[in-house]
Amino acid sequence: MSARRPAVSQRAQVGATAVEFAVVLTLFLTFFLAILDASRMLYTWNAASEAARAGARFAVVCDDGTRAELVRARVQTLLPQAGTVSVQWQPTACDPTRCTGVTVALKNLDYQWISPIAGLAALAPIRMPEFSSYLPRERMRQDTHSAALCAS
């Protein structure tokens, strides 16, 4: 004689499917948010590098070596979360006729996590390295595009 098993109810199957879906969705969202945060970090890294480059370009074309606050403001408009922006002319304390170049550096830039998973894990902001860009001074304010660059 064969013993018959009772049929599993349809309701029990629906419950099992919901539990499996919840587990899979949780894993999927965890990986998705991790990828999203990593992508944002790479974007911030690139934006910081470009802000340093654009600040050096602005300093070479528009600044006369005495108004570093204009360069800092320009970098801050490109990257509002930028920490410390330093502008160093070579040689130090040069005038428009003696400047050979400028270095613009971004320091103390922290990457802030947005993922709730990072928040639950209490991950601290990541301190990014210093980003700097050096450009040689060729001729101050004698670029054909300097009027357009310096106006904005």
N, C-alpha and C positions, 0 to 999 in steps of 0.2 A: 504494500500500500504506500502510495506516495502522499506525503503530507503537503497540503497546499498552504502556501504562505498567504497571509492576508494582503490584499492589494493596498499599495501605498496611496494615501489620499492625494488628490491634486493640490490641496491646500499646503501640505507639507513640502511639496516640490517647489511651490512658489516661494515659500520662505527660504529654502536653501538657495535658490537663485538670487534672491535679494541679498543674502549674506555674501555670496560669492561676488556679486556686482560691487558691493560696498568695499570689499577687500581689494579688488582689482582697481576700482576708481581711486582709492586712497593711494595705492602704489603709483598709479599713472600720474595723479596730481603732484605727488612728491617729486617724481622725476621731471615733470614738466616745469614746476616752479624752480627746481634747481638749475635746469637749463636756462630758464628765463633770467634768473639772477646772474648766472655766469655770462650770459650775453650782455646784460646791462653793465657788468664789470668791464668787459672788453670795450664796450661803447664808451664808458667813462674814461678808460685808459686812452683810447684814441682821441677823444675830445680834449683831454688834458694836453696831450702831445700837440695837437693842432692849435690849441689856445696859446701855448708857449711859442710856437712857430709864428702865429699871426701877431702876437705881441711883439716879437722881435722884428718882424717885417714892419709893423706900425712904427716902432721906435726908430728903425733905420731910415724910413722915408719921412715921417712926420715930426719926430721929436728933435729938439735941438740939444739934447743932453742935459737940460736943466729941469725938465718937467716930467719926471718919471711917474707922477700921479696920473698923467694922461694915459700912459702905457698900462698902468695897473687897472685903471677904469676900463680900458678897452678889453683886457683879459677877463675882467670880472663880468663884462657883458656877454662874452662868449662862453664863460664857464662860471656861473654864479656861485657854485659851491667851492670854488678855488680858495685854498687857505691863504698862505703867504705868497705874494708875488714880488720877486726881487728883480730889479733892473740894474745891471752893472755895465757901465761903459768902460771900454779899454782905450787908452789908459784912464785911470781914475781921475775924476775932476777935469775932463777934457772940455774943450770948447768946439764949436762946429768945424773949425779948421783943423783940429788935431785928433779928433776921434777916429779910431780905426775899426771899431766894431762894438756890438752890444750883445750881452747875454741876458735873456729873460728866463727866469726859473720859477717854477711852481712848486711849493713845498707845503707840507701839512694838509694834503688832500686826503680825506677819508671817504671810503666807499661805504654807503649805507645800504644795508640789506632791506629788501621790501618783502621778501617771502615770509609768510607767517610761520613757516617751518623754522627758518633761521631765528625768528623772534621767540618761538617756543624753546629753542635750544639755547637761547640767550647768547647768540653770537655777537661779539663786539664788532664795531665797524673796522674795516680793514684799512690800515694806513698804506697808501700807495707811495711808490718811490718818488724821488724828485724828478720832475720833467724840466729839461732846459733846452734852449735853442740859442745858438750863436750865429749871428749874421755879420759879415764885414760891412763897414760903412764905405760906400764908394763915393757918392756925392750927396750931401744932405739936401733934401728938398728939391732934387733935380730929376725926379722920376716923372716920366710922361703921364703916369696915372696917379701921381701923388695928390692932386686936387680931389679926385674922387675918393681916394682911400682916406685922406685926412679929414674930409668933410663928414663922413659917417661915423 
